[in-house]
Structure formats: C-alpha cells, structure tokens
Amino acid sequence: MWRPEDRKLSDEMMSYWTNFARSGDPNGPGLPEWPKDGKDDSLIHLDSTITSGPDTLRPRYEFLLEGMPPFHF
C-alpha cells in the first residue's frame, strides 16, 4: 500500500528526472539540493525526507575499486 510519503518521494524523483532531462541539472524550485558530483563527498539521500550530506559508507566499498581498470566511455 502506498503511503503519503511514498507518493511525495515519487513526485520529487519525477521532478529531478524531468529537470535533468530538460537541462542536465536535476535541481529545481522546491526541491532539496542535489549535490554536484565531485564537488565534495556529498551525495543525495532519498528517503521520506530528501537530504544531502557526506558519503559515510564510501570507505566500506572503496576496496571494490582497487585493481579495476579505469572506466572510459
């Protein structure tokens, strides 16, 4: 069953995707700031209340990058 906070998060996510498709930037009026990649270690936390903050779990997973070849498009 959908709760009101589920619908709110869905609406906010659709707004982020629409903004990104339109301009290449997910941010827009009335939305919590989506931090730019590489600016610092901040990332978006998608939950019933959207916040951004430091990536506190990054060290736990950095070992996965060790020994991997660089990624190129």
N, C-alpha and C positions, 0 to 999 in steps of 0.2 A: 504494500500500500504506500502510495506517495504521501509524504508529509509536506507541510508548507515549506520547510527549509530545503527539501529536495527540489521543489519547483523553483524556489528562489535561486539556488545554485545553478540549476539548469538554465534559467533565464540569463544569469550573469555569464555563464560559459558561452551561450549563444551570442551574447553581445561581444565578448572577447574575440570569438571566431569571426564574427561579421566585421568588426573593426580591423582585424588582422587581414582578412581577405580584401577589404576596401583600401587599406592604406599601408599595410605591412607593419602596423603597430597595434597591438591588442588593446591598448589603453583608450579610455574614452570617458565622457562625462558620467558621473555617478558610479563609476567602477573603482574598486581598490586598485592602486598602482601595481602593474605587473612589472617587476624589475627587469632591466635590460640584461641580457646575457653578457657575462664577462665584466660587468661594472664592479662587482664585488662577489662575495659568496652568497648573495641573497637569491632566494627563489620564491615562487608563489606557493602558498599552502591553501589548497582547495578543500574547504570544509563548509560547515553550515555558516560560518563567518569566514570570508576570504581575507587572508593576511599575507604579508610577505616578511621574510626575515632570513637569517643565516641558515645555510645548509649544514645543520648539525650532524647529519648522518654521512656526509661525504667521506670522512676518513675511514668509515667502516667498509666502504666499497672501492676505495682507490686501488686496492690490490688487483682488481679486475683489469685495470688499465696497464699494469706492468707487463712488459713483454709483448704487448699488442702492437702491430704495425700502425703507423699513423693513418688516419682516415682521410681520404681525398675524394672529392666529387669528381 
